[in-house]
Amino acid sequence: MKTPPAILPKNLKILKDLGEHLQLARLRRKLSAEQIAERTGLGRKTIYNIEQGSPTVAIGSYLQVLFVLGLEKDLTMVAAADPLGRKLQDAGILINKRAPKQTKKP
């Protein structure tokens, strides 16, 4: 059995906030967790885990909930602006895909 990767506390907080936002979006739409489960094809426990920000739930399940809530386009905005990447690109800094080969010293 594989052990899950370690999740940093900062990242757990991000997931927890995402779960809370999804729960609030569901409640604003006056939908029950059971209705979301039926519309997504996910189990009620999975919906609960998503709303708790569980890192063990697949991103596809999060996307299904976003879709049912009409918020799936929000996910396409992730890294769309990328100000740091643009600055690096504009500065002409190249990032190699691999580390340079090491030469042997005589």
C-alpha positions in Angstrom: 0.0 0.0 0.0 1.4 3.4 -1.0 1.8 6.1 1.6 0.3 9.4 0.6 2.7 12.3 0.1 3.3 14.7 3.0 1.1 17.8 2.7 2.5 21.0 4.2 0.3 22.7 6.8 0.0 25.7 4.5 -1.4 23.6 1.7 -3.8 21.8 4.1 -5.1 25.3 5.0 -5.7 26.1 1.3 -7.6 22.8 0.8 -9.7 23.5 4.0 -10.5 27.0 2.7 -11.5 25.5 -0.7 -13.8 23.0 1.0 -15.4 25.8 3.1 -15.9 27.9 -0.1 -17.6 24.9 -1.8 -19.8 24.3 1.2 -20.9 28.0 1.3 -21.6 27.9 -2.5 -23.7 24.9 -2.0 -25.7 26.4 0.9 -26.2 29.7 -1.1 -27.8 27.6 -3.8 -29.9 25.9 -1.2 -28.7 22.5 -2.2 -28.2 19.6 0.3 -25.1 17.5 0.3 -27.2 14.6 -0.7 -28.4 16.5 -3.9 -24.7 17.3 -4.7 -23.8 13.7 -4.3 -26.6 12.6 -6.6 -25.8 15.1 -9.3 -22.0 14.4 -9.2 -22.3 10.6 -8.9 -20.1 10.8 -5.8 -20.9 9.3 -2.4 -22.2 11.5 0.4 -19.0 10.8 2.4 -16.9 12.1 -0.5 -18.9 15.3 -0.6 -18.3 15.6 3.2 -14.6 15.0 2.7 -14.4 17.6 -0.1 -16.2 20.2 2.1 -13.6 19.4 4.8 -10.8 20.0 2.3 -9.5 16.4 2.4 -6.2 16.0 0.4 -7.1 12.3 -0.3 -10.0 13.2 -2.6 -9.1 13.1 -6.3 -9.1 16.5 -8.0 -11.6 15.1 -10.5 -14.1 14.8 -7.6 -13.5 18.4 -6.7 -14.1 19.4 -10.3 -17.4 17.5 -10.4 -18.6 19.5 -7.4 -17.4 22.7 -9.0 -19.3 21.8 -12.2 -22.6 21.1 -10.4 -22.3 24.4 -8.6 -21.6 26.2 -11.9 -18.1 27.2 -10.8 -15.9 24.9 -13.0 -14.5 27.9 -15.0 -12.9 29.1 -11.7 -10.5 26.2 -12.0 -9.3 27.3 -15.4 -8.1 30.6 -13.8 -5.5 28.8 -11.7 -2.0 29.9 -13.0 -3.6 31.8 -15.9 -2.0 35.1 -15.0 1.4 33.7 -13.6 3.1 37.0 -12.9 6.4 35.4 -11.8 6.6 33.2 -14.8 5.9 36.1 -17.1 8.7 38.2 -15.4 11.1 35.3 -15.8 10.1 34.9 -19.4 10.5 38.7 -20.1 13.9 38.7 -18.4 15.1 36.0 -20.7 15.9 33.6 -18.0 15.9 30.1 -19.4 15.0 27.2 -17.2 16.5 23.9 -18.3 14.4 20.8 -18.2 17.3 18.9 -16.9 20.4 19.7 -14.9 23.5 20.2 -17.0 25.8 17.2 -17.5 28.6 17.1 -15.0 32.1 16.8 -16.6 34.6 14.4 -15.1 37.6 16.0 -13.6 41.0 14.4 -14.5 
